[in-house]
Amino acid sequence: MIHHISIAAQNPLRVASVLAEIWHGKVFNFPNPGSYAVFAFDEYGTGIEVFPLGSVCVPGSDTEPSKVIQTSSSPDFVATHAAISVPASQQQIEQIGRRENWQVALCDRGPFKVIEFWVENWLMLEFCPLNLQLGICSPSSLR
């Protein structure tokens, strides 16, 4: 089980607000300046932290926790992504993507289907709406 993931965005509040809309969740300020957290209010407390683009986590010392610092570089694309079950329908996800001008596509991964949702057209999240969740994102679909 993954309780939360962290992503970076050019516009963290806009991205957090869009994710909350799809997830039927809520956006909260996050302690790191310019950052936000989105929570789904599911039984697991699942969340996504959205940091400003260029944010990186660096390890602390043996007695200090890690820190988030800003760098001047940002990637064009990243391999990191997540498949996330959402209460929004495929139609709602596609409509939100069009409104934001972000690429959205239904993709067949063989044993399951997902909706690729390209946040700010550089970071992919795979959304699993209720109508696609039968067998999706579960180990039984891969047997």
CNS distance restraints for C-alpha pairs under 8 A (distance, minus, plus):
assign (resid   2 and name CA) (resid  46 and name CA) 7.39 0.50 0.50
assign (resid   3 and name CA) (resid  44 and name CA) 6.68 0.50 0.50
assign (resid   3 and name CA) (resid  45 and name CA) 6.43 0.50 0.50
assign (resid   3 and name CA) (resid  46 and name CA) 4.73 0.50 0.50
assign (resid   3 and name CA) (resid  47 and name CA) 6.37 0.50 0.50
assign (resid   4 and name CA) (resid  46 and name CA) 5.46 0.50 0.50
assign (resid   4 and name CA) (resid  47 and name CA) 4.52 0.50 0.50
assign (resid   4 and name CA) (resid  48 and name CA) 5.28 0.50 0.50
assign (resid   4 and name CA) (resid  49 and name CA) 7.26 0.50 0.50
assign (resid   5 and name CA) (resid  47 and name CA) 6.77 0.50 0.50
assign (resid   5 and name CA) (resid  48 and name CA) 5.04 0.50 0.50
assign (resid   5 and name CA) (resid  49 and name CA) 6.28 0.50 0.50
assign (resid   6 and name CA) (resid  48 and name CA) 5.60 0.50 0.50
assign (resid   6 and name CA) (resid  49 and name CA) 4.50 0.50 0.50
assign (resid   6 and name CA) (resid  50 and name CA) 5.90 0.50 0.50
assign (resid   6 and name CA) (resid  51 and name CA) 7.26 0.50 0.50
assign (resid   7 and name CA) (resid  48 and name CA) 7.29 0.50 0.50
assign (resid   7 and name CA) (resid  49 and name CA) 6.21 0.50 0.50
assign (resid   7 and name CA) (resid  50 and name CA) 5.07 0.50 0.50
assign (resid   7 and name CA) (resid  51 and name CA) 6.13 0.50 0.50
assign (resid   8 and name CA) (resid  12 and name CA) 7.13 0.50 0.50
assign (resid   8 and name CA) (resid  50 and name CA) 5.43 0.50 0.50
assign (resid   8 and name CA) (resid  51 and name CA) 4.54 0.50 0.50
assign (resid   8 and name CA) (resid  52 and name CA) 5.30 0.50 0.50
assign (resid   8 and name CA) (resid  53 and name CA) 4.71 0.50 0.50
assign (resid   8 and name CA) (resid  54 and name CA) 7.12 0.50 0.50
assign (resid   8 and name CA) (resid  55 and name CA) 6.66 0.50 0.50
assign (resid   9 and name CA) (resid  15 and name CA) 6.89 0.50 0.50
assign (resid   9 and name CA) (resid  50 and name CA) 6.60 0.50 0.50
assign (resid   9 and name CA) (resid  51 and name CA) 6.25 0.50 0.50
assign (resid   9 and name CA) (resid  52 and name CA) 5.29 0.50 0.50
assign (resid   9 and name CA) (resid  53 and name CA) 4.68 0.50 0.50
assign (resid   9 and name CA) (resid 120 and name CA) 7.39 0.50 0.50
assign (resid  10 and name CA) (resid  52 and name CA) 6.04 0.50 0.50
assign (resid  10 and name CA) (resid  53 and name CA) 5.11 0.50 0.50
assign (resid  10 and name CA) (resid 120 and name CA) 7.54 0.50 0.50
assign (resid  11 and name CA) (resid  15 and name CA) 6.23 0.50 0.50
assign (resid  11 and name CA) (resid  52 and name CA) 6.86 0.50 0.50
assign (resid  11 and name CA) (resid  53 and name CA) 7.87 0.50 0.50
assign (resid  12 and name CA) (resid  16 and name CA) 5.93 0.50 0.50
assign (resid  12 and name CA) (resid  34 and name CA) 7.13 0.50 0.50
assign (resid  12 and name CA) (resid  35 and name CA) 6.25 0.50 0.50
assign (resid  12 and name CA) (resid  36 and name CA) 6.69 0.50 0.50
assign (resid  12 and name CA) (resid  50 and name CA) 5.52 0.50 0.50
assign (resid  12 and name CA) (resid  51 and name CA) 5.98 0.50 0.50
assign (resid  12 and name CA) (resid  52 and name CA) 5.75 0.50 0.50
assign (resid  13 and name CA) (resid  17 and name CA) 6.00 0.50 0.50
assign (resid  13 and name CA) (resid  34 and name CA) 7.98 0.50 0.50
assign (resid  13 and name CA) (resid  35 and name CA) 7.44 0.50 0.50
assign (resid  13 and name CA) (resid  36 and name CA) 6.54 0.50 0.50
assign (resid  13 and name CA) (resid  50 and name CA) 7.83 0.50 0.50
assign (resid  14 and name CA) (resid  18 and name CA) 6.23 0.50 0.50
assign (resid  15 and name CA) (resid  19 and name CA) 6.17 0.50 0.50
assign (resid  15 and name CA) (resid  50 and name CA) 7.48 0.50 0.50
assign (resid  15 and name CA) (resid 119 and name CA) 7.18 0.50 0.50
assign (resid  15 and name CA) (resid 120 and name CA) 7.87 0.50 0.50
assign (resid  16 and name CA) (resid  20 and name CA) 6.09 0.50 0.50
assign (resid  16 and name CA) (resid  27 and name CA) 6.31 0.50 0.50
assign (resid  16 and name CA) (resid  36 and name CA) 6.55 0.50 0.50
assign (resid  16 and name CA) (resid  37 and name CA) 6.97 0.50 0.50
assign (resid  16 and name CA) (resid  38 and name CA) 6.05 0.50 0.50
assign (resid  16 and name CA) (resid  50 and name CA) 6.39 0.50 0.50
assign (resid  17 and name CA) (resid  21 and name CA) 6.21 0.50 0.50
assign (resid  17 and name CA) (resid  26 and name CA) 7.76 0.50 0.50
assign (resid  17 and name CA) (resid  27 and name CA) 6.38 0.50 0.50
assign (resid  17 and name CA) (resid  38 and name CA) 7.91 0.50 0.50
assign (resid  18 and name CA) (resid  22 and name CA) 6.40 0.50 0.50
assign (resid  18 and name CA) (resid  96 and name CA) 7.68 0.50 0.50
assign (resid  19 and name CA) (resid  23 and name CA) 5.97 0.50 0.50
assign (resid  19 and name CA) (resid  25 and name CA) 7.81 0.50 0.50
assign (resid  19 and name CA) (resid  38 and name CA) 7.19 0.50 0.50
assign (resid  20 and name CA) (resid  24 and name CA) 5.50 0.50 0.50
assign (resid  20 and name CA) (resid  25 and name CA) 4.45 0.50 0.50
assign (resid  20 and name CA) (resid  26 and name CA) 5.30 0.50 0.50
assign (resid  20 and name CA) (resid  27 and name CA) 6.36 0.50 0.50
assign (resid  20 and name CA) (resid  38 and name CA) 6.00 0.50 0.50
assign (resid  20 and name CA) (resid  39 and name CA) 7.29 0.50 0.50
assign (resid  20 and name CA) (resid  40 and name CA) 7.33 0.50 0.50
assign (resid  21 and name CA) (resid  25 and name CA) 6.51 0.50 0.50
assign (resid  21 and name CA) (resid  26 and name CA) 7.94 0.50 0.50
assign (resid  22 and name CA) (resid  86 and name CA) 6.68 0.50 0.50
assign (resid  22 and name CA) (resid  87 and name CA) 7.14 0.50 0.50
assign (resid  22 and name CA) (resid  88 and name CA) 5.37 0.50 0.50
assign (resid  22 and name CA) (resid  92 and name CA) 7.70 0.50 0.50
assign (resid  22 and name CA) (resid  93 and name CA) 6.59 0.50 0.50
assign (resid  23 and name CA) (resid  40 and name CA) 5.86 0.50 0.50
assign (resid  23 and name CA) (resid  86 and name CA) 5.25 0.50 0.50
assign (resid  23 and name CA) (resid  87 and name CA) 6.03 0.50 0.50
assign (resid  23 and name CA) (resid  88 and name CA) 6.55 0.50 0.50
assign (resid  24 and name CA) (resid  40 and name CA) 6.55 0.50 0.50
assign (resid  24 and name CA) (resid  87 and name CA) 6.93 0.50 0.50
assign (resid  24 and name CA) (resid  88 and name CA) 7.48 0.50 0.50
assign (resid  25 and name CA) (resid  38 and name CA) 6.59 0.50 0.50
assign (resid  25 and name CA) (resid  39 and name CA) 5.40 0.50 0.50
assign (resid  25 and name CA) (resid  40 and name CA) 4.37 0.50 0.50
assign (resid  25 and name CA) (resid  41 and name CA) 6.43 0.50 0.50
assign (resid  26 and name CA) (resid  38 and name CA) 5.57 0.50 0.50
assign (resid  26 and name CA) (resid  39 and name CA) 5.63 0.50 0.50
assign (resid  26 and name CA) (resid  40 and name CA) 6.93 0.50 0.50
assign (resid  27 and name CA) (resid  36 and name CA) 6.61 0.50 0.50
assign (resid  27 and name CA) (resid  37 and name CA) 5.70 0.50 0.50
assign (resid  27 and name CA) (resid  38 and name CA) 4.54 0.50 0.50
assign (resid  27 and name CA) (resid  39 and name CA) 6.75 0.50 0.50
assign (resid  28 and name CA) (resid  36 and name CA) 5.62 0.50 0.50
assign (resid  28 and name CA) (resid  37 and name CA) 5.16 0.50 0.50
assign (resid  28 and name CA) (resid  38 and name CA) 6.31 0.50 0.50
assign (resid  29 and name CA) (resid  35 and name CA) 6.46 0.50 0.50
assign (resid  29 and name CA) (resid  36 and name CA) 4.65 0.50 0.50
assign (resid  29 and name CA) (resid  37 and name CA) 6.28 0.50 0.50
assign (resid  30 and name CA) (resid  34 and name CA) 7.73 0.50 0.50
assign (resid  30 and name CA) (resid  35 and name CA) 5.20 0.50 0.50
assign (resid  30 and name CA) (resid  36 and name CA) 4.58 0.50 0.50
assign (resid  30 and name CA) (resid  37 and name CA) 5.72 0.50 0.50
assign (resid  30 and name CA) (resid  49 and name CA) 7.67 0.50 0.50
assign (resid  31 and name CA) (resid  35 and name CA) 7.14 0.50 0.50
assign (resid  32 and name CA) (resid  51 and name CA) 7.73 0.50 0.50
assign (resid  32 and name CA) (resid  68 and name CA) 7.54 0.50 0.50
assign (resid  34 and name CA) (resid  51 and name CA) 6.81 0.50 0.50
assign (resid  34 and name CA) (resid  52 and name CA) 6.32 0.50 0.50
assign (resid  35 and name CA) (resid  49 and name CA) 7.26 0.50 0.50
assign (resid  35 and name CA) (resid  50 and name CA) 5.58 0.50 0.50
assign (resid  35 and name CA) (resid  51 and name CA) 4.55 0.50 0.50
assign (resid  35 and name CA) (resid  52 and name CA) 6.30 0.50 0.50
assign (resid  36 and name CA) (resid  49 and name CA) 5.80 0.50 0.50
assign (resid  36 and name CA) (resid  50 and name CA) 5.19 0.50 0.50
assign (resid  36 and name CA) (resid  51 and name CA) 6.70 0.50 0.50
assign (resid  37 and name CA) (resid  47 and name CA) 6.72 0.50 0.50
assign (resid  37 and name CA) (resid  48 and name CA) 5.67 0.50 0.50
assign (resid  37 and name CA) (resid  49 and name CA) 4.30 0.50 0.50
assign (resid  37 and name CA) (resid  50 and name CA) 6.05 0.50 0.50
assign (resid  38 and name CA) (resid  47 and name CA) 5.37 0.50 0.50
assign (resid  38 and name CA) (resid  48 and name CA) 5.21 0.50 0.50
assign (resid  38 and name CA) (resid  49 and name CA) 6.35 0.50 0.50
assign (resid  38 and name CA) (resid  50 and name CA) 7.88 0.50 0.50
assign (resid  39 and name CA) (resid  45 and name CA) 6.85 0.50 0.50
assign (resid  39 and name CA) (resid  46 and name CA) 5.94 0.50 0.50
assign (resid  39 and name CA) (resid  47 and name CA) 4.36 0.50 0.50
assign (resid  39 and name CA) (resid  48 and name CA) 6.70 0.50 0.50
assign (resid  40 and name CA) (resid  45 and name CA) 6.88 0.50 0.50
assign (resid  40 and name CA) (resid  46 and name CA) 5.85 0.50 0.50
assign (resid  40 and name CA) (resid  47 and name CA) 6.24 0.50 0.50
assign (resid  41 and name CA) (resid  45 and name CA) 5.69 0.50 0.50
assign (resid  41 and name CA) (resid  46 and name CA) 6.91 0.50 0.50
assign (resid  42 and name CA) (resid  46 and name CA) 6.46 0.50 0.50
assign (resid  51 and name CA) (resid  55 and name CA) 6.31 0.50 0.50
assign (resid  53 and name CA) (resid  74 and name CA) 6.43 0.50 0.50
assign (resid  54 and name CA) (resid  70 and name CA) 5.36 0.50 0.50
assign (resid  54 and name CA) (resid  71 and name CA) 4.94 0.50 0.50
assign (resid  54 and name CA) (resid  72 and name CA) 6.08 0.50 0.50
assign (resid  54 and name CA) (resid  73 and name CA) 5.75 0.50 0.50
assign (resid  54 and name CA) (resid  74 and name CA) 5.14 0.50 0.50
assign (resid  55 and name CA) (resid  68 and name CA) 6.25 0.50 0.50
assign (resid  55 and name CA) (resid  69 and name CA) 5.53 0.50 0.50
assign (resid  55 and name CA) (resid  70 and name CA) 4.51 0.50 0.50
assign (resid  55 and name CA) (resid  71 and name CA) 6.18 0.50 0.50
assign (resid  56 and name CA) (resid  68 and name CA) 5.47 0.50 0.50
assign (resid  56 and name CA) (resid  69 and name CA) 5.54 0.50 0.50
assign (resid  56 and name CA) (resid  70 and name CA) 6.35 0.50 0.50
assign (resid  56 and name CA) (resid  71 and name CA) 7.15 0.50 0.50
assign (resid  57 and name CA) (resid  66 and name CA) 6.61 0.50 0.50
assign (resid  57 and name CA) (resid  67 and name CA) 5.64 0.50 0.50
assign (resid  57 and name CA) (resid  68 and name CA) 4.52 0.50 0.50
assign (resid  57 and name CA) (resid  69 and name CA) 6.50 0.50 0.50
assign (resid  58 and name CA) (resid  66 and name CA) 5.56 0.50 0.50
assign (resid  58 and name CA) (resid  67 and name CA) 5.42 0.50 0.50
assign (resid  58 and name CA) (resid  68 and name CA) 6.29 0.50 0.50
assign (resid  58 and name CA) (resid  69 and name CA) 7.29 0.50 0.50
assign (resid  59 and name CA) (resid  65 and name CA) 6.95 0.50 0.50
assign (resid  59 and name CA) (resid  66 and name CA) 4.33 0.50 0.50
assign (resid  59 and name CA) (resid  67 and name CA) 6.50 0.50 0.50
assign (resid  60 and name CA) (resid  64 and name CA) 5.04 0.50 0.50
assign (resid  60 and name CA) (resid  65 and name CA) 4.90 0.50 0.50
assign (resid  60 and name CA) (resid  66 and name CA) 4.27 0.50 0.50
assign (resid  60 and name CA) (resid  67 and name CA) 6.48 0.50 0.50
assign (resid  61 and name CA) (resid  65 and name CA) 6.99 0.50 0.50
assign (resid  61 and name CA) (resid  66 and name CA) 7.82 0.50 0.50
assign (resid  76 and name CA) (resid 122 and name CA) 6.33 0.50 0.50
assign (resid  77 and name CA) (resid 122 and name CA) 5.12 0.50 0.50
assign (resid  77 and name CA) (resid 123 and name CA) 6.25 0.50 0.50
assign (resid  78 and name CA) (resid 122 and name CA) 7.53 0.50 0.50
assign (resid  78 and name CA) (resid 123 and name CA) 6.51 0.50 0.50
assign (resid  80 and name CA) (resid 123 and name CA) 7.95 0.50 0.50
assign (resid  80 and name CA) (resid 124 and name CA) 7.93 0.50 0.50
assign (resid  81 and name CA) (resid 123 and name CA) 7.22 0.50 0.50
assign (resid  81 and name CA) (resid 124 and name CA) 5.70 0.50 0.50
assign (resid  81 and name CA) (resid 125 and name CA) 5.45 0.50 0.50
assign (resid  81 and name CA) (resid 126 and name CA) 7.35 0.50 0.50
assign (resid  82 and name CA) (resid 124 and name CA) 7.76 0.50 0.50
assign (resid  82 and name CA) (resid 125 and name CA) 5.40 0.50 0.50
assign (resid  82 and name CA) (resid 126 and name CA) 5.98 0.50 0.50
assign (resid  83 and name CA) (resid 114 and name CA) 7.82 0.50 0.50
assign (resid  83 and name CA) (resid 125 and name CA) 6.23 0.50 0.50
assign (resid  83 and name CA) (resid 126 and name CA) 4.41 0.50 0.50
assign (resid  83 and name CA) (resid 127 and name CA) 5.73 0.50 0.50
assign (resid  83 and name CA) (resid 128 and name CA) 6.91 0.50 0.50
assign (resid  83 and name CA) (resid 137 and name CA) 7.22 0.50 0.50
assign (resid  84 and name CA) (resid 125 and name CA) 7.42 0.50 0.50
assign (resid  84 and name CA) (resid 126 and name CA) 6.13 0.50 0.50
assign (resid  84 and name CA) (resid 127 and name CA) 5.01 0.50 0.50
assign (resid  84 and name CA) (resid 128 and name CA) 5.81 0.50 0.50
assign (resid  85 and name CA) (resid 127 and name CA) 5.89 0.50 0.50
assign (resid  85 and name CA) (resid 128 and name CA) 4.46 0.50 0.50
assign (resid  85 and name CA) (resid 129 and name CA) 5.90 0.50 0.50
assign (resid  85 and name CA) (resid 130 and name CA) 7.33 0.50 0.50
assign (resid  85 and name CA) (resid 133 and name CA) 7.23 0.50 0.50
assign (resid  86 and name CA) (resid 127 and name CA) 6.44 0.50 0.50
assign (resid  86 and name CA) (resid 128 and name CA) 5.86 0.50 0.50
assign (resid  86 and name CA) (resid 129 and name CA) 5.04 0.50 0.50
assign (resid  86 and name CA) (resid 130 and name CA) 6.81 0.50 0.50
assign (resid  87 and name CA) (resid 129 and name CA) 5.79 0.50 0.50
assign (resid  87 and name CA) (resid 130 and name CA) 6.00 0.50 0.50
assign (resid  88 and name CA) (resid  92 and name CA) 5.97 0.50 0.50
assign (resid  88 and name CA) (resid  93 and name CA) 6.44 0.50 0.50
assign (resid  88 and name CA) (resid 129 and name CA) 5.85 0.50 0.50
assign (resid  88 and name CA) (resid 130 and name CA) 7.45 0.50 0.50
assign (resid  89 and name CA) (resid  93 and name CA) 6.21 0.50 0.50
assign (resid  89 and name CA) (resid 129 and name CA) 5.35 0.50 0.50
assign (resid  89 and name CA) (resid 130 and name CA) 6.78 0.50 0.50
assign (resid  89 and name CA) (resid 131 and name CA) 7.30 0.50 0.50
assign (resid  90 and name CA) (resid  94 and name CA) 6.13 0.50 0.50
assign (resid  90 and name CA) (resid 115 and name CA) 7.47 0.50 0.50
assign (resid  90 and name CA) (resid 129 and name CA) 6.10 0.50 0.50
assign (resid  90 and name CA) (resid 131 and name CA) 7.94 0.50 0.50
assign (resid  91 and name CA) (resid  95 and name CA) 6.07 0.50 0.50
assign (resid  92 and name CA) (resid  96 and name CA) 6.11 0.50 0.50
assign (resid  93 and name CA) (resid  97 and name CA) 6.13 0.50 0.50
assign (resid  93 and name CA) (resid 104 and name CA) 7.93 0.50 0.50
assign (resid  94 and name CA) (resid  98 and name CA) 6.18 0.50 0.50
assign (resid  94 and name CA) (resid 104 and name CA) 6.07 0.50 0.50
assign (resid  94 and name CA) (resid 105 and name CA) 7.82 0.50 0.50
assign (resid  95 and name CA) (resid  99 and name CA) 6.18 0.50 0.50
assign (resid  96 and name CA) (resid 100 and name CA) 6.22 0.50 0.50
assign (resid  97 and name CA) (resid 101 and name CA) 5.94 0.50 0.50
assign (resid  97 and name CA) (resid 102 and name CA) 4.96 0.50 0.50
assign (resid  97 and name CA) (resid 103 and name CA) 6.36 0.50 0.50
assign (resid  97 and name CA) (resid 104 and name CA) 5.96 0.50 0.50
assign (resid  97 and name CA) (resid 117 and name CA) 7.15 0.50 0.50
assign (resid  98 and name CA) (resid 102 and name CA) 6.12 0.50 0.50
assign (resid  98 and name CA) (resid 103 and name CA) 7.35 0.50 0.50
assign (resid  98 and name CA) (resid 104 and name CA) 7.70 0.50 0.50
assign (resid 102 and name CA) (resid 117 and name CA) 7.34 0.50 0.50
assign (resid 102 and name CA) (resid 118 and name CA) 5.77 0.50 0.50
assign (resid 102 and name CA) (resid 119 and name CA) 6.32 0.50 0.50
assign (resid 102 and name CA) (resid 120 and name CA) 5.89 0.50 0.50
assign (resid 102 and name CA) (resid 121 and name CA) 5.35 0.50 0.50
assign (resid 103 and name CA) (resid 116 and name CA) 7.86 0.50 0.50
assign (resid 103 and name CA) (resid 117 and name CA) 6.27 0.50 0.50
assign (resid 103 and name CA) (resid 118 and name CA) 5.26 0.50 0.50
assign (resid 103 and name CA) (resid 119 and name CA) 7.88 0.50 0.50
assign (resid 103 and name CA) (resid 121 and name CA) 6.11 0.50 0.50
assign (resid 104 and name CA) (resid 115 and name CA) 6.76 0.50 0.50
assign (resid 104 and name CA) (resid 116 and name CA) 5.48 0.50 0.50
assign (resid 104 and name CA) (resid 117 and name CA) 4.72 0.50 0.50
assign (resid 104 and name CA) (resid 118 and name CA) 6.24 0.50 0.50
assign (resid 105 and name CA) (resid 115 and name CA) 5.51 0.50 0.50
assign (resid 105 and name CA) (resid 116 and name CA) 5.17 0.50 0.50
assign (resid 105 and name CA) (resid 117 and name CA) 6.89 0.50 0.50
assign (resid 106 and name CA) (resid 113 and name CA) 7.06 0.50 0.50
assign (resid 106 and name CA) (resid 114 and name CA) 5.91 0.50 0.50
assign (resid 106 and name CA) (resid 115 and name CA) 4.38 0.50 0.50
assign (resid 106 and name CA) (resid 116 and name CA) 6.25 0.50 0.50
assign (resid 107 and name CA) (resid 113 and name CA) 5.56 0.50 0.50
assign (resid 107 and name CA) (resid 114 and name CA) 5.43 0.50 0.50
assign (resid 107 and name CA) (resid 115 and name CA) 5.93 0.50 0.50
assign (resid 107 and name CA) (resid 116 and name CA) 6.75 0.50 0.50
assign (resid 108 and name CA) (resid 112 and name CA) 6.20 0.50 0.50
assign (resid 108 and name CA) (resid 113 and name CA) 4.44 0.50 0.50
assign (resid 108 and name CA) (resid 114 and name CA) 6.68 0.50 0.50
assign (resid 109 and name CA) (resid 113 and name CA) 5.49 0.50 0.50
assign (resid 109 and name CA) (resid 114 and name CA) 7.34 0.50 0.50
assign (resid 111 and name CA) (resid 136 and name CA) 7.76 0.50 0.50
assign (resid 111 and name CA) (resid 141 and name CA) 5.95 0.50 0.50
assign (resid 111 and name CA) (resid 142 and name CA) 6.13 0.50 0.50
assign (resid 112 and name CA) (resid 135 and name CA) 6.94 0.50 0.50
assign (resid 112 and name CA) (resid 136 and name CA) 5.21 0.50 0.50
assign (resid 112 and name CA) (resid 137 and name CA) 7.49 0.50 0.50
assign (resid 112 and name CA) (resid 141 and name CA) 6.95 0.50 0.50
assign (resid 113 and name CA) (resid 128 and name CA) 7.83 0.50 0.50
assign (resid 113 and name CA) (resid 132 and name CA) 6.69 0.50 0.50
assign (resid 113 and name CA) (resid 136 and name CA) 6.83 0.50 0.50
assign (resid 114 and name CA) (resid 126 and name CA) 5.72 0.50 0.50
assign (resid 114 and name CA) (resid 127 and name CA) 5.80 0.50 0.50
assign (resid 114 and name CA) (resid 128 and name CA) 5.49 0.50 0.50
assign (resid 114 and name CA) (resid 132 and name CA) 7.26 0.50 0.50
assign (resid 114 and name CA) (resid 136 and name CA) 7.94 0.50 0.50
assign (resid 115 and name CA) (resid 126 and name CA) 5.38 0.50 0.50
assign (resid 115 and name CA) (resid 127 and name CA) 5.06 0.50 0.50
assign (resid 115 and name CA) (resid 128 and name CA) 6.51 0.50 0.50
assign (resid 116 and name CA) (resid 124 and name CA) 6.29 0.50 0.50
assign (resid 116 and name CA) (resid 125 and name CA) 5.99 0.50 0.50
assign (resid 116 and name CA) (resid 126 and name CA) 4.70 0.50 0.50
assign (resid 116 and name CA) (resid 127 and name CA) 6.50 0.50 0.50
assign (resid 117 and name CA) (resid 124 and name CA) 5.60 0.50 0.50
assign (resid 117 and name CA) (resid 125 and name CA) 5.22 0.50 0.50
assign (resid 117 and name CA) (resid 126 and name CA) 6.01 0.50 0.50
assign (resid 117 and name CA) (resid 127 and name CA) 6.87 0.50 0.50
assign (resid 118 and name CA) (resid 122 and name CA) 6.02 0.50 0.50
assign (resid 118 and name CA) (resid 123 and name CA) 5.35 0.50 0.50
assign (resid 118 and name CA) (resid 124 and name CA) 4.41 0.50 0.50
assign (resid 118 and name CA) (resid 125 and name CA) 6.34 0.50 0.50
assign (resid 119 and name CA) (resid 123 and name CA) 5.09 0.50 0.50
assign (resid 119 and name CA) (resid 124 and name CA) 6.08 0.50 0.50
assign (resid 119 and name CA) (resid 125 and name CA) 7.19 0.50 0.50
assign (resid 128 and name CA) (resid 132 and name CA) 5.84 0.50 0.50
assign (resid 128 and name CA) (resid 133 and name CA) 5.84 0.50 0.50
assign (resid 128 and name CA) (resid 136 and name CA) 7.34 0.50 0.50
assign (resid 128 and name CA) (resid 137 and name CA) 7.87 0.50 0.50
assign (resid 129 and name CA) (resid 133 and name CA) 6.22 0.50 0.50
assign (resid 130 and name CA) (resid 134 and name CA) 7.69 0.50 0.50
assign (resid 132 and name CA) (resid 136 and name CA) 6.49 0.50 0.50
assign (resid 133 and name CA) (resid 137 and name CA) 7.15 0.50 0.50
assign (resid 135 and name CA) (resid 140 and name CA) 6.72 0.50 0.50
assign (resid 135 and name CA) (resid 141 and name CA) 4.95 0.50 0.50
assign (resid 136 and name CA) (resid 141 and name CA) 6.19 0.50 0.50
assign (resid 137 and name CA) (resid 141 and name CA) 7.27 0.50 0.50
assign (resid 138 and name CA) (resid 142 and name CA) 7.36 0.50 0.50
assign (resid 139 and name CA) (resid 143 and name CA) 6.83 0.50 0.50
